[in-house]
């Protein structure tokens, strides 16, 4: 099982679950020295610069399938440097797909994003909802989805795109987390703000939500890993291309999230700001299709469990600071 981006936050959780379920994850990633935890043979390969290195790896391990998680995902950077996203998300995936076809690897699971939907109002995102991304990150991921669809038709490749919503939380055994990465995720930032007595800015919502703050769908990373394994099995058994939302299906406002974090870490200094023009006001998954087709149900995505696991990881990795 080739796992591109397998040493990152989501990738390491997926590789751990693959390993537990009898698969051998072959990790392809960059800068592995900064990502010390892997669950299978790992190779530091810069795609597409060193794409030829995959030939020997695929043959050596008799690779049959690929899960692709690598890419750029920082929303702030997407506004100012869109080229980075098209290079890392589109051009890299194009080179990878061509190499997989060349080596007769025709099962492909792609980690896409809820950002492909853009702003659809206060509605659940369904897989056939309008896709109008509001930044280069979402646009680049949507471009890759279309590439997967076309490669499936042209080359008989079985492809599944998984539109992850707000992936959060940490391995409940606290074995893996966001090692070596400067997080932009709201939950660890809130935890950090509490411990360091920093003020945390909360931005308003242009839509009339109950408490006036943005709403998100938080899904535990272990549920995401489970969904990815289910998608892999589905992909092997079903020809063509398909797409699924992967979320909790439960709306959580920023106010509700802050309250959940404060239960675990104590008071956080909050300052309310006006809505930002580039913030998505509302994002919520309809996961009925994943439940039906993938036989997947999120079991670890209560907001308390998501936050609790993140706090556990923060405490483990910041022992000296906390003491």
N, C-alpha and C positions, 0 to 999 in steps of 0.2 A: 504494500500500500504506500504509494508516494504521497507524502503530505508536504506540500509547498507552503512555507510559512509555519511549519510545525513546531517551532521553538518559541513562538510568540504567546501572547496571553490566551487567546482562544485555541490556538493550535496545540499548545502543550496540554490543555485539558482534553482535547479530542484525542491526542496521541495516548494519553494515559488510559482513556476509556477503550481505545482500539486495542491497546496492549492487554487490558483486563479481559477483553472479549475474544482473545485468541488471534488477533491480527498482528502482523509485524509492520509497524509504521516506519517508513524510511523517510527521515526528516531532511528536507531541503530548506535552507534558510541562509540569511546573510548575517555576518557579525556574530557567529555562534559563541564567541568568547564572552559576549555580554549576555548570553541567554543559556545559563549553565545546566538547565534541567531538560533532558529529553528522555523519551521512552522507547528508543530504538536506534539503529544506526543513523548517524547524522552527518551531513555534508554541507560545508560552507560553499555555496554556489551562488554567484551573482547572475541572475537571469535578466536580460537576454545575453549579457556580455559573454558568459561562459556556458551558454546553453548546450554546447557539445558534450559537456561533462555528464549530462543526463543519459547519454547513450550507454555508457559502461555501467552506470548505476542501475538503469532499468533492466539491462541484460543480466547483471550479476545477481540481482535479487528477484528476478522473474516477476517484475511489477505488472499487475493486472489492472489496477485502478489508480485514480489520482483524486485527491482532495486539495483544492487550491484556495489558500487563505491569505496569501501574501499580498501586500499592496499598501498604498498610502491612505490614511483615513482621518487626518486632522482637519476639521471643518474650517478652522481659522486660516490655515495655509491654503485651502481650496480657493478662497476668495482672491488671494494675492499671487498665487503661483499655480494656476490651473494646469500648466504644462507638466508639472511634477506628477499630477494625477493621471494624465493621459499616458505619460511615459511609464510609470510604475504599475498602473492598473490595466491599461489597454495594450500597449506595445509588449510588455512582459507576458501578458496572457496569450497574445497572438503567437509569440515565439514558443511558449509552452505548448499550446494546442498543436502547432505544427510538429513539434518534436514528439508529442504523444502519438499523433497519427502515424508519423514515420516509424515509430516503434510498436505499432499495432496495440496501443493502450486506448481502449475505447469506452471506458467508464469514467465519467468526470463529474465531480461534485464541486460546484463553485459557491464560495461564500459571497453573496451579494448583500444588499442592505435595504432597509426600509426607506432610506433616503432617495430611492428611485421614485417614490410617490410624490415627493414634494408636499405642498400645502393643499390638502383636499378638504379642508374645513374640519368640523367636529363630527367626523364619520370614521368608522372602522375602515382600515385599509384591507380591501379584498384583492386577490391576485389579479383580477381584471379591472381594478380601479385605474383611473387615469394616471399615467406616469409622466410627471413634469418636474424633474429635479430642480432644486433651487441653487445648487452649487456644483462645482466641477467634480467633487467626490461622487455625488449621486449620478451625475451625467456619465462619468467614466464607468461606473459599475453597470449602468443601464446599457452602455455600449457593449460591454463584455457579455451581458445577458443575450443581446442580439447576436453577437458572434457565436455564442454557444448554440443558439437556435439554428443558425446557418450551418455551422460545422456538423451538427447532428444530422441535418438533411443531406449535406454533401458527402459526408464520410461515414454515415451509419454509426455515429458516436452517440452513446446513451449519456445524456447530460441532465443534471438537475441544478437549478439555481435556488439557493436558500436565502430569502430576504430576512436577515437577522434584524431584530429591533434593538432595543438598548440592552446589550449584553452586559451583565453585571455580576457581582459576587465572586467568590473564590472557591476553589476546591475545598469541600467540607472537611477534608483531612489536613488542610493547611500545608499541603506538600508542594504546591505550585501556585504561582500568582503572577504579578506583573514585575518580575525580576528584571532589573536593568533598563526599565523603561520609565520615562517621565510621563506620568499619567495625565490625561485630560478628562478623565471620567469624573462625574460629579460626586459619586459616593465617596471614593477615597479623598477627594479634595475637601469634602465636608468634614470627614473624620480628621483630616490634617488640620483644618481650620480650628476645630474644637481643641485639639491637643496643643496647638501653638497660639491659641487665643487671638486668632486673626479674624477680621471681619469678612464675611462671605456675602457677595452681592447676589441677590435674587432679582431676576428681571420679570416684568409683567407680561401679560398676554393680551394680544389685540382682540381675542375672542372672549365672549362672556362665560368663561369657565367659573365654577362655583366660588373658588377662592382667588381668582384673578391671576394665577400663575400658569406656566406651561405644563402640559400633561404629556407623560411618556409611558411607554410600555416596557417595563424592566423584566428581563428574562434571565434566569440564573445560567451561568456559563456551563454548569453540568447538564442542564436541560438542553442547552444548545448542542453540547457534545453528543448527547443521546439522540437528538434529532438528526444530527449529521450522520451518525451510524445507521439510523433508520433510512435516511435518504440514500446512503450507499447501497443498502440491500435493495431498495426500491429501484434504484438506477440499474442495478445488475439484471433485474427481472423485467424491466419495462423499456422497450425501445423508444427512441425519440427524445424529445425535450420536454421538461416540465419545470414548474416554479412553485415554491411554497413559502408562505409567511411563517417565520419562527419567532414567536413572542409568547407572552403570558396570556394575552387577551384581557388583561386587567389594567385600567387606567390609574396612574399615580401622579398626582400633581406635585410640583416642587415643594409646596407647603407640606403635603402629606409625607413626602420623602424626608424633609428636614425633621419632622416630628419623629419619624421612625429612627433616624440616625441619632437624635438626641436621647432617645430611650436607652441607647447603648453607650453613648459617650458623654452625656451631659449637655449643658447649654452651649449653643453656638451663637456668636454675634452675627446677626443678620441685618443687612441693609437692603431695603426694597428700592429697586430702580425701575425706570420706565422700560417698556418693551423695546427690544432691539429689532431692527428691521430684518436682520438675517436669521433670527431665531424661528425655528419651526414651532408654531403655537401648540399643536396637538398632533400626537402620533400614537395610534393604537391599532393592534393587529387583529384581524379576523383569522383565527387559526383553525377554523372548522375543516378546511381542506387538508391540512397536515394531519389532523386527527383522523380523518376518514381514510386518506390514501396512504399515509406513512404509519398509521396506527401508533401515533405519538401523542402523549399527553404530558405537559410540563408538571412535574411533581415537586420541584424545589424552588419555585419562583414566587413564593409569598414574599412580600417586601421585607418582612422581618427576617426571613432566612437569608435573603440576598444581602441585607445590611449586616446581619450578624456575622456571616462568613467573611465579609470584607473587613469588619472590625477585628476579627480573630487574626486575619492575615496582617493587618496593619500593626497590631500589637506584637506579633511575632517578628516582624521585620524592623520595628522601631523600639526594640527593648531598651537600648541605652538612652534614647531620647526620653522615653516615658519614665524611666527610673530617675 
